[in-house]
């Protein structure tokens, strides 16, 4: 079917095709909720990819239209920063920073504050998932060496990585998507997001340092220990490779803050610079790129585009507006954003909500970025960072189940959402 025929199909609105798209859409988002589909060896990325294939086959959508449905700047930006994060991990930067923090002469509360601050800052620039992947084994070992209960520290690491990643438009995939689609200014977003993120990190520290059960577990040692952590998978610290990655990341932050250059192009150039290496093979660096996440994005872009052509989403939003519920308004957006982020994960939730933020969507975009990210701390399954920490902790013999996570995640999430609500209301 050529492009003209495809447009005719859309104009006629064939009900059978529309309901077929709806069936695929519902199935895919059920897979987003379950993490896969029952009896099938599929994860979320596989479900999204098959959903895109199904709507292309069902509707006869030309591949050119499917390709245009993908927001290429978002995909390029994601890929580029995956390369930057891979450079930092292969240079041993994350592990070395964690080791040095662990060797500082700090009390339990001081160490907790330092680790939360480090995780939050690193996640604002690099991938929060990669930060958790690299820091979790080191944090677990240093806590055990100090005689500290590692569970609050590890939960704090995951929550801090999620909160910190909301500070910038490059901290996590959903923020990259929001910034790219809505063309948000990097510095303006930073100014609006940084205060609630900083307050959120302080709230997280206060809950873990002084909240119920803060002193439970192993006793605190009276003196710091030198942290010597032997990790089989952790690369040795390479000063040159780490400095190279930091230089590129710093240059990119300068470009984003002080110029109007396209972020995706600048980041791609930065990734290209890092791939020019005499020590790190490009295939090794590319091995740390999360290709499945990129596929998930592309699959959902195509699926959501097909669903929008049915007109059902617009009708549902219009029906809600007729009953006084406007998704572009702060209250409904906060509630729906939190609910969807925990039902289908934050990236699919953001993709569903973005087309319905109204004409002047900059403020709504900032709110959606903060809410969808902070909501990831509510439940253990709310973000990939949480699951990474729990999985790596289990390999160290440390159990973080949903109850232990919820005892911190629920109050911290509610507290940070109240902060966001108050801050955005004050700005308005």
VEXVO-672541 format. One record per residue (C-alpha): y, x, z; residue in three letters. Coordinates in steps of 0.001 Angstrom, whole numbers, plus 500000, padded with zeros to 6 digits. Example, Ala and Ser with C-alpha at 12.3 -4.5 7.8 and 13.67 -1.06 7.14 Angstrom:
2
495500512300507800ALA;498940513670507140SER;
This chain:
428
500000500000500000UNK;503346501478498960UNK;506584501360500962UNK;507877498200499229UNK;504645496325499911UNK;504736497475503546UNK;508266496082503917UNK;507095492794502412UNK;504290492580504974UNK;506815493128507756UNK;509142490470506342UNK;506352487891506069UNK;505137488649509584UNK;501442487882508911UNK;500189486527512215UNK;496680487962511850UNK;498052491464511366UNK;500525491029514216UNK;497855489923516656UNK;495600492734515496UNK;498388495184516369UNK;498785493477519750UNK;495053493847520431UNK;495196497570519639UNK;498374497942521701UNK;496825496274524753UNK;493637498321524425UNK;495563501596524204UNK;497729500824527219UNK;494638499757529141UNK;493360503238528326UNK;496630504701529624UNK;496050502823532902UNK;492381503788533247UNK;492775507332531952UNK;490356506537529131UNK;488144503700527914UNK;484900502607529621UNK;481659504023528157UNK;483574506255525742UNK;484287509972526062UNK;488005509515525549UNK;490998510653527579UNK;494532509276527247UNK;495323511499524272UNK;492181510408522443UNK;492956506754523108UNK;496524507132521821UNK;495374508968518693UNK;492708506357517885UNK;495262503611518511UNK;497602505164515948UNK;494765505479513445UNK;493795501837514056UNK;497281500408513405UNK;497699502573510294UNK;494399501275508924UNK;495031497702510078UNK;498482497349508559UNK;498267499710505625UNK;501284501550506978UNK;502152504431504636UNK;501644507829506252UNK;505273508632505463UNK;506355505706507668UNK;503949506789510395UNK;505409510293510275UNK;508960508931510465UNK;507985506957513576UNK;507373510251515406UNK;510500511629517067UNK;510184515179515734UNK;512942516740517923UNK;511033515643521040UNK;507772517134519766UNK;509480520407518797UNK;511249520672522150UNK;508021520021524018UNK;506143522630521999UNK;508876525247522397UNK;509047524940526174UNK;505272525013526417UNK;505492528426524757UNK;508215529528527203UNK;506122528339530172UNK;503065530111528756UNK;505065533344528540UNK;506058533062532208UNK;502514532316533315UNK;500946535125531297UNK;503564537482532716UNK;502372536559536209UNK;505858535391537178UNK;504919532196539035UNK;502182533896541039UNK;504392536853541947UNK;507256534638543108UNK;504888532621545304UNK;503377535781546793UNK;506797537175547639UNK;507894533936549274UNK;504674533895551274UNK;505328537421552566UNK;508767536527553965UNK;509135536438557783UNK;509555532670557918UNK;508458529999560362UNK;506292527112559173UNK;509342524970558443UNK;511133527869556785UNK;508147528655554584UNK;507827524982553670UNK;511513524847552724UNK;511257528021550634UNK;508205526819548695UNK;509731523377548062UNK;512954525002546815UNK;511093527443544544UNK;508851524730543083UNK;511830522428542531UNK;513988525058540816UNK;511194526391538607UNK;510181522875537561UNK;513727522072536475UNK;513506524766533796UNK;509804525186533119UNK;506953522688532975UNK;506193521162536378UNK;502502520998535469UNK;502358524723534693UNK;504259525541537897UNK;501683523593539930UNK;498819525161538002UNK;500025528676538817UNK;501317528157542367UNK;498587525980543918UNK;495872528651544453UNK;498404531087545904UNK;499925528522548261UNK;496449527491549452UNK;495431531080550192UNK;498651532075551940UNK;498450529004554211UNK;494876529839555165UNK;495834533453555825UNK;498691532353558081UNK;496487529839559893UNK;498514526896558615UNK;497211523531557492UNK;497529523840553684UNK;497528520095552898UNK;501233519409553674UNK;502224522524551726UNK;500176521532548689UNK;501379517941548708UNK;504896519290549137UNK;504355521558546124UNK;503309518643543893UNK;506101516340545088UNK;508738519090544822UNK;507639519921541281UNK;507987516261540295UNK;511367515819541991UNK;512763519124540704UNK;511713518411537136UNK;514077515423537078UNK;517132517692537423UNK;517339518573533723UNK;516518517144530316UNK;513861519834529835UNK;512080519564533192UNK;509332517211532044UNK;508130515419528886UNK;509691512041529642UNK;513114513608530236UNK;512846515487526945UNK;512045512196525232UNK;514943510342526867UNK;517410513132526125UNK;516318513400522503UNK;516223509689521670UNK;519452508776523479UNK;521242512035522570UNK;522280512641526176UNK;524584515581526872UNK;522718518257528823UNK;525535519221531210UNK;526560515608531851UNK;522999514680532736UNK;522698517711535037UNK;525850516720536921UNK;524535513193537461UNK;520938514103538276UNK;521366517192540445UNK;522683515477543629UNK;519828512927543974UNK;517298515646543105UNK;518713517986545775UNK;518769515199548368UNK;515235514229547357UNK;513962517760547972UNK;515639517766551396UNK;514043514401552233UNK;510651515750551179UNK;511078518820553413UNK;512274516731556363UNK;509285514388556123UNK;506785517241555933UNK;508550519301558602UNK;509315516573561138UNK;507455513449560040UNK;504245512011561501UNK;501450514556561464UNK;503753517436560611UNK;502076519715563145UNK;498526518551562543UNK;495929521064561423UNK;495604524781561957UNK;498009526381564436UNK;500992528345563216UNK;500812532107563572UNK;503623533857565338UNK;504139536561562739UNK;504046536655558920UNK;501161538252557097UNK;501272540243553892UNK;499853537947551251UNK;497166539621549196UNK;495595536924547092UNK;492786537840544749UNK;492771535212542019UNK;490372535642539160UNK;492386533607536667UNK;495839534809537704UNK;497318537443535361UNK;498764540575536903UNK;502532540629537267UNK;504121542110534157UNK;507776542898534815UNK;508686543249531134UNK;506997540048529940UNK;508485538073532838UNK;511949539497532160UNK;511583538616528485UNK;510691535027529317UNK;513500534735531860UNK;516002536122529349UNK;515024533538526742UNK;515054530701529296UNK;518491531784530577UNK;519863532021527042UNK;518545528540526240UNK;520106527094529383UNK;523427528633528331UNK;523102527129524860UNK;522262523686526285UNK;525088523751528822UNK;527929525227526803UNK;527282524469523139UNK;526477521501520935UNK;523656523268519113UNK;520569521071518646UNK;518309521652521656UNK;515117521422519636UNK;516223524065517131UNK;517506526431519825UNK;514295526075521823UNK;512189526662518724UNK;514081529888518009UNK;513519530952521619UNK;509788530270521293UNK;509743532314518085UNK;511343535260519888UNK;508657535118522581UNK;505855534992520027UNK;507112538333518631UNK;505174540500521051UNK;503204543746520962UNK;501246542884524139UNK;500599539130524184UNK;498634537876521208UNK;500086534703519708UNK;496687532971519907UNK;496622533677523647UNK;500076532179524139UNK;499242529196521927UNK;496145528604524040UNK;498442527490526853UNK;500199524896524677UNK;499151521392525728UNK;498166520165522285UNK;496634517021523761UNK;499980515982525241UNK;501631516488521849UNK;498938514291520265UNK;499490511643522936UNK;503201511566522124UNK;502598511287518384UNK;499956508601518763UNK;502156506474521023UNK;505161506887518737UNK;503184505413515838UNK;501579502670517950UNK;504872501572519530UNK;506578501543516125UNK;503884499217514794UNK;504158496982517862UNK;507939496736517477UNK;507513495461513910UNK;505696492382515259UNK;508910491288516983UNK;506949490317520101UNK;508562492985522266UNK;512065491852521281UNK;511106488223521962UNK;509747489127525399UNK;512919491031526288UNK;515065488147525030UNK;513007485701527121UNK;513521487844530224UNK;517252488090529509UNK;517388484315529198UNK;516009484106532727UNK;518554486573534080UNK;516358489717533930UNK;518003492330531689UNK;516094495581531399UNK;519317497500530804UNK;520583496472534266UNK;519940498971537077UNK;517883496687539353UNK;515317495430536831UNK;515127498873535190UNK;514337500541538525UNK;511635498023539455UNK;510029497882536007UNK;510309501671535595UNK;508499502347538874UNK;505819499732538166UNK;505101500839534602UNK;505166504545535500UNK;502370503982538000UNK;500431501593535795UNK;500355503489532500UNK;501926506876533449UNK;505560507856533016UNK;505559508980529364UNK;504092505712527978UNK;506334503751530355UNK;509452505491529056UNK;508366504913525449UNK;508036501195526160UNK;511403500875527879UNK;513615503113525719UNK;514154500648522843UNK;515468498006525259UNK;518199499861527171UNK;521075498283525245UNK;523872499696523121UNK;525502501969525720UNK;522308503449527112UNK;523540506724528619UNK;523708505523532240UNK;520479503555531869UNK;518871506663530376UNK;519816508774533387UNK;518459506128535742UNK;515226505827533745UNK;514729509611533761UNK;515144509818537540UNK;513133506711538354UNK;510187507433536050UNK;509927510969537431UNK;510338510155541123UNK;507826507310540738UNK;505180509931539959UNK;505053510829543661UNK;504076507327544785UNK;500317507668544204UNK;497973510590543665UNK;497295509412540110UNK;501018508919539450UNK;501505512295537764UNK;499443515076536216UNK;501053517555538633UNK;499525515689541597UNK;496075515736540012UNK;496341519434539155UNK;497153520306542776UNK;494366518101544147UNK;491797519543541714UNK;492704523184542367UNK;492837522559546120UNK;489289521158545987UNK;488126524424544433UNK;489507526163547543UNK;487603523760549801UNK;490720521718550641UNK;490527517944550287UNK;493576515962549188UNK;492498512359548735UNK;494668509378547879UNK;495212508492551548UNK;496521511942552466UNK;498771511971549447UNK;500016508418550078UNK;501042509295553646UNK;503686511561552104UNK;504064510181548583UNK;504928506592549491UNK;507713507270552030UNK;509154510129549967UNK;509159508023546791UNK;510803505080548520UNK;513388507383550080UNK;514233509125546809UNK;514492505813544957UNK;516957504557547561UNK;518959507751547020UNK;518946507195543243UNK;520026503584543656UNK;522881504513545968UNK;523996507466543840UNK;523979505585540543UNK;525796502685542200UNK;528430505065543513UNK;528878506626540056UNK;529289503181538517UNK;
